[in-house]
Amino acid sequence: MKPTRTQQKQVNIRLDDETLARLDTCRTELRDQFANIPTRSDVVRMAIEEFLDKRSIGTGHSTTS
């Protein structure tokens, strides 16, 4: 279950210009899947969730040794 906005915590990150440009390209590519173009924060959240899902983090089935 995903947390509601009131349950979310803020995490600040610094990204270089190249990474921000790649993030913006991703936002543009995702715009057809959403009613509006997703925010940078939306894309970062999606990327983190995908990364953690691939590693099975938080599921009790970690793929790390």
C-alpha positions, 0 to 999 in steps of 0.5 A: 500500500502506498502512503498518502501525501500526509504520510510521505517524508521529503528527501532532498537530492542534488543532481548534475545538469546531465542527470536533470536533462535525462530526467526531463527527457524521461518526463517528456517520454512519459507524458502520453501515459499520464493526463499531464506531464509528470513532475521531476519528483514523480519521475524520481519516485517512480525510478526509486520504486522500480529500483527497489522492486527489482532488488526486492527491497522491503518485500522480505525477499532481498536479492543481495547476499 
